[in-house]
Amino acid sequence: MSSFDLDLAVYKYGQNVRLALQQTETKLAGAVMVQPASGKLQSVEDRFDSFEMSEVIGRDEDITPLNPANIRRWIRPRSYDGAVRVDHFDKLRLLEDPMSAYAASMVAAINRRKDDSIIAGIYADAIIGEDGGSTVAFASGQQLNVNVGGGGSATGLNVEKILKAKQLMQENDTDEMEETFMLISPLQQYNLLRQPEVISGDYANTKVLGGKGEVIEFAGVKFIISNRIPTNASSYRRNVMWKKSGLCLGVWDDMTIDVSPIKTKRGQPWQIYGMISLGGTRTDEKKVIEIPCSEA
């Protein structure tokens, strides 16, 4: 049972059960491809590299076949679970039944795990090959310098970094019509809100700020704010911009919640059990760009 149950015991009326402050919904699942998965490894996609045609300059020339590279991406699952128990006798002493709150908190934990799996797949070595026997690291050419827009010094998020990342996307011939997202921390949002190009209507033809003053979109990039973005060895925040098809979440077993009594225990305490099995990966190096930002 949870060691906090007795802390909720009633000494006076008017007490309500509330969830502690926490992220309760997934922020990233709607911004990536989500694919049902099964088996030891799940193939995400087979990607065929582009090729160019050659000019015909003579008659009866032999045809030289082209050999474009074919790269298969895979996802390996990882499984997670958690359980909270509510003692029957403790439950009798509470005005508010904590089980619904614990169940809601379990759902929130699973949703955060989805985001963490997507984020882990952004930076981890991607599994490739005919049978998943090789890996490819995050391409250094897809990482901006932390000094961009900082006059030679490490800097936080600025308009120059966003535009530079967009330029790299265009140079990679990504689909202009496909949605572009960027994951930033609250501090990076603060950086952007101090940029005249972002907050002034003189620079933007589309709505940049949401109803609560948050940055929602700029230069065709939709922003997602998260407190779960990792830092690199230099303590720079590893913000990332991507096309929706550039990331994939494979789901072997989606959210499973079970609430049931444990009949082998005295008092038959209730157990709230949750589990999920999933994994994330990059599908195409050219569709994902890392934008490191200083937080000094």
C-alpha positions as CSV (number, residue, x, y, z in Angstrom):
1,M,0.0,0.0,0.0
2,S,1.1,3.6,-0.5
3,S,2.8,5.1,2.6
4,F,0.8,8.3,2.0
5,D,-2.6,6.7,2.6
6,L,-2.7,7.3,6.3
7,D,-1.7,10.9,5.7
8,L,-5.1,11.3,4.1
9,A,-7.0,10.0,7.1
10,V,-9.9,12.4,8.0
11,Y,-9.6,14.7,11.0
12,K,-12.0,17.3,9.7
13,Y,-14.5,17.8,6.9
14,G,-14.0,19.7,3.7
15,Q,-10.9,17.8,2.6
16,N,-10.7,16.7,-1.1
17,V,-8.3,14.3,-2.9
18,R,-6.2,16.1,-5.5
19,L,-3.4,15.0,-7.8
20,A,0.0,16.5,-7.3
21,L,1.2,18.9,-10.0
22,Q,2.3,16.8,-12.9
23,Q,2.0,16.4,-16.7
24,T,-1.1,14.4,-17.3
25,E,-1.4,14.2,-21.1
26,T,1.0,13.1,-23.8
27,K,2.3,16.1,-25.6
28,L,4.1,14.4,-28.4
29,A,2.1,11.4,-29.6
30,G,0.1,13.7,-32.0
31,A,3.2,15.1,-33.5
32,V,4.8,11.8,-34.6
33,M,3.8,8.6,-36.5
34,V,2.2,6.0,-34.2
35,Q,2.4,2.4,-35.4
36,P,1.0,-0.8,-33.9
37,A,3.9,-3.2,-33.3
38,S,4.6,-6.9,-32.5
39,G,7.5,-9.3,-32.2
40,K,11.1,-8.8,-31.0
41,L,11.6,-6.0,-33.5
42,Q,9.2,-4.0,-35.5
43,S,10.0,-2.7,-39.0
44,V,9.1,1.0,-39.3
45,E,9.7,1.7,-42.9
46,D,11.9,0.9,-45.9
47,R,13.5,4.1,-47.2
48,F,14.8,4.2,-50.8
49,D,17.4,6.9,-51.4
50,S,16.9,9.3,-54.3
51,F,18.8,9.0,-57.6
52,E,19.4,11.1,-60.8
53,M,18.9,10.3,-64.4
54,S,21.7,10.5,-66.9
55,E,21.6,12.1,-70.4
56,V,21.4,9.9,-73.5
57,I,24.2,11.1,-75.8
58,G,24.6,8.3,-78.3
59,R,22.8,5.5,-80.0
60,D,22.5,1.8,-78.9
61,E,24.3,2.5,-75.7
62,D,24.1,-0.1,-72.9
63,I,21.8,0.7,-70.0
64,T,23.6,1.1,-66.7
65,P,21.3,0.2,-63.9
66,L,21.2,2.4,-60.8
67,N,21.6,1.0,-57.3
68,P,19.9,3.3,-54.8
69,A,20.4,2.5,-51.2
70,N,17.6,0.8,-49.3
71,I,17.6,1.4,-45.6
72,R,15.2,-0.4,-43.2
73,R,14.4,1.2,-39.8
74,W,13.4,-0.9,-36.8
75,I,12.1,-0.3,-33.3
76,R,12.9,-2.4,-30.2
77,P,10.2,-2.4,-27.5
78,R,10.8,-1.6,-23.8
79,S,8.2,-2.4,-21.2
80,Y,7.2,-0.4,-18.1
81,D,4.8,-0.9,-15.2
82,G,3.8,0.5,-11.9
83,A,1.4,-0.4,-9.0
84,V,-0.2,1.4,-6.1
85,R,-2.1,-0.5,-3.3
86,V,-4.9,0.9,-1.2
87,D,-5.5,-1.0,2.1
88,H,-9.2,-1.8,2.7
89,F,-9.1,-0.8,6.3
90,D,-7.3,2.5,5.6
91,K,-9.9,3.2,2.9
92,L,-12.7,3.0,5.5
93,R,-11.1,5.9,7.4
94,L,-11.0,8.3,4.4
95,L,-13.8,10.7,3.4
96,E,-12.6,10.7,-0.2
97,D,-11.8,7.4,-1.9
98,P,-8.2,7.8,-3.3
99,M,-8.5,5.0,-5.8
100,S,-9.8,7.2,-8.6
101,A,-7.0,9.7,-8.0
102,Y,-4.4,6.9,-8.1
103,A,-5.9,5.5,-11.3
104,A,-5.8,9.0,-12.9
105,S,-2.2,9.4,-11.7
106,M,-1.3,6.0,-13.3
107,V,-2.8,7.2,-16.6
108,A,-0.7,10.3,-16.4
109,A,2.4,8.3,-15.7
110,I,1.8,6.2,-18.7
111,N,1.3,9.2,-20.9
112,R,4.6,10.7,-19.7
113,R,6.3,7.4,-20.5
114,K,5.0,7.7,-24.1
115,D,6.6,11.2,-24.4
116,D,9.9,9.9,-22.7
117,S,10.0,7.0,-25.2
118,I,9.6,9.4,-28.2
119,I,12.3,11.7,-26.8
120,A,14.7,8.8,-26.1
121,G,14.2,7.6,-29.7
122,I,15.2,11.0,-31.0
123,Y,18.7,10.9,-29.7
124,A,19.4,7.2,-29.4
125,D,21.2,5.2,-32.1
126,A,18.6,4.1,-34.7
127,I,18.4,0.4,-35.5
128,I,18.8,-0.3,-39.3
129,G,19.6,-3.2,-41.6
130,E,17.8,-6.1,-43.2
131,D,17.3,-7.8,-39.9
132,G,18.1,-4.9,-37.5
133,G,21.8,-5.9,-37.0
134,S,23.2,-2.4,-37.4
135,T,22.7,1.1,-35.9
136,V,23.2,4.7,-37.0
137,A,23.9,7.6,-34.6
138,F,22.4,11.0,-34.8
139,A,24.0,12.7,-37.8
140,S,26.4,15.5,-36.8
141,G,25.4,17.4,-39.9
142,Q,21.9,17.6,-38.4
143,Q,23.0,19.5,-35.3
144,L,23.3,23.3,-35.2
145,N,26.1,25.1,-33.5
146,V,25.0,26.5,-30.1
147,N,26.6,29.8,-31.1
148,V,24.1,30.4,-34.0
149,G,22.7,33.9,-33.5
150,G,24.9,34.5,-30.5
151,G,27.7,36.5,-32.1
152,G,30.3,33.8,-31.5
153,S,29.1,32.8,-28.0
154,A,26.8,30.1,-26.8
155,T,23.2,31.4,-26.7
156,G,19.7,30.4,-25.9
157,L,16.9,29.9,-28.4
158,N,16.5,32.7,-31.0
159,V,14.9,33.4,-34.3
160,E,18.2,32.8,-36.1
161,K,18.4,29.3,-34.9
162,I,14.8,28.5,-35.9
163,L,15.4,30.0,-39.4
164,K,18.7,28.2,-39.8
165,A,17.1,24.8,-38.9
166,K,14.3,25.5,-41.4
167,Q,16.9,26.3,-44.0
168,L,18.6,22.9,-43.3
169,M,15.2,21.2,-43.7
170,Q,14.7,22.8,-47.1
171,E,18.2,21.9,-48.2
172,N,17.4,18.3,-47.3
173,D,14.4,18.5,-49.7
174,T,11.8,17.7,-46.9
175,D,8.2,18.1,-47.8
176,E,7.2,21.7,-47.4
177,M,3.6,20.8,-46.9
178,E,4.2,18.4,-44.0
179,E,3.9,19.7,-40.4
180,T,7.0,20.8,-38.7
181,F,7.3,20.7,-34.9
182,M,9.9,21.9,-32.4
183,L,10.3,20.7,-28.8
184,I,11.4,23.4,-26.4
185,S,11.6,24.0,-22.7
186,P,9.9,26.8,-20.7
187,L,13.2,28.7,-20.7
188,Q,13.4,28.5,-24.5
189,Q,9.9,29.8,-24.7
190,Y,11.0,32.7,-22.4
191,N,13.9,33.3,-24.9
192,L,11.5,33.5,-27.8
193,L,9.0,35.8,-26.0
194,R,11.9,38.4,-25.7
195,Q,12.4,38.3,-29.5
196,P,10.7,41.3,-31.3
197,E,10.2,39.1,-34.5
198,V,8.1,36.7,-32.4
199,I,5.9,38.9,-30.4
200,S,5.3,41.8,-32.9
201,G,2.5,41.5,-35.3
202,D,4.6,43.5,-37.8
203,Y,6.7,40.4,-38.5
204,A,4.1,37.6,-38.5
205,N,1.2,36.9,-40.9
206,T,0.0,34.0,-38.7
207,K,-1.0,33.8,-35.0
208,V,2.2,33.3,-33.0
209,L,0.9,33.5,-29.4
210,G,-1.9,31.5,-27.8
211,G,-4.6,32.8,-25.6
212,K,-2.4,32.5,-22.5
213,G,0.6,34.2,-24.0
214,E,2.4,31.0,-25.0
215,V,4.3,30.6,-28.3
216,I,2.3,28.2,-30.5
217,E,3.8,28.7,-33.9
218,F,6.4,30.8,-35.7
219,A,7.8,30.6,-39.3
220,G,5.6,27.6,-39.9
221,V,7.0,25.7,-36.9
222,K,4.6,24.4,-34.2
223,F,6.1,24.5,-30.7
224,I,5.6,21.9,-28.0
225,I,6.8,22.9,-24.5
226,S,8.2,20.2,-22.3
227,N,10.2,19.8,-19.1
228,R,11.5,16.5,-20.2
229,I,14.1,17.5,-22.8
230,P,17.7,16.2,-22.0
231,T,20.9,18.2,-21.9
232,N,24.2,17.2,-23.6
233,A,27.6,16.9,-22.0
234,S,28.1,20.7,-22.1
235,S,24.7,21.2,-20.2
236,Y,23.1,22.7,-23.4
237,R,19.4,21.8,-23.8
238,R,19.0,19.4,-26.7
239,N,15.9,21.1,-28.4
240,V,14.9,19.4,-31.7
241,M,12.9,20.3,-34.8
242,W,11.3,17.5,-36.9
243,K,8.9,16.6,-39.6
244,K,6.0,14.5,-38.4
245,S,7.1,11.5,-40.5
246,G,10.6,11.8,-39.2
247,L,9.8,10.2,-35.8
248,C,7.8,7.1,-35.0
249,L,6.4,5.6,-31.8
250,G,5.8,1.8,-32.0
251,V,3.2,0.5,-29.5
252,W,3.3,-3.2,-28.6
253,D,0.9,-2.9,-25.7
254,D,-1.0,0.3,-25.3
255,M,-2.1,1.7,-21.9
256,T,-3.4,-1.1,-19.7
257,I,-4.9,-0.2,-16.3
258,D,-6.2,-2.9,-13.9
259,V,-8.0,-2.1,-10.6
260,S,-8.7,-5.2,-8.6
261,P,-8.5,-6.6,-5.0
262,I,-5.6,-8.8,-4.0
263,K,-7.4,-11.8,-2.5
264,T,-4.3,-13.4,-1.2
265,K,-3.6,-10.5,1.2
266,R,-5.3,-9.9,4.5
267,G,-8.0,-7.2,4.2
268,Q,-7.9,-7.8,0.4
269,P,-6.2,-4.4,-0.5
270,W,-7.0,-2.9,-3.8
271,Q,-4.2,-2.6,-6.4
272,I,-4.1,-0.1,-9.2
273,Y,-1.7,-1.6,-11.8
274,G,-0.6,0.0,-15.1
275,M,1.7,-1.2,-17.9
276,I,2.8,-0.3,-21.4
277,S,5.2,-1.6,-23.9
278,L,6.6,0.7,-26.6
279,G,9.6,2.2,-28.3
280,G,10.6,5.3,-30.4
281,T,13.0,6.0,-33.2
282,R,14.0,8.5,-35.9
283,T,12.8,7.3,-39.3
284,D,14.9,9.6,-41.5
285,E,18.0,11.5,-40.4
286,K,17.3,14.4,-42.7
287,K,13.9,15.1,-41.1
288,V,15.3,15.7,-37.6
289,I,17.5,18.6,-36.5
290,E,19.0,19.2,-33.1
291,I,19.1,22.8,-31.9
292,P,21.3,23.1,-28.7
293,C,20.6,26.0,-26.5
294,S,22.6,27.5,-23.6
295,E,20.6,28.1,-20.4
296,A,23.4,30.0,-18.6
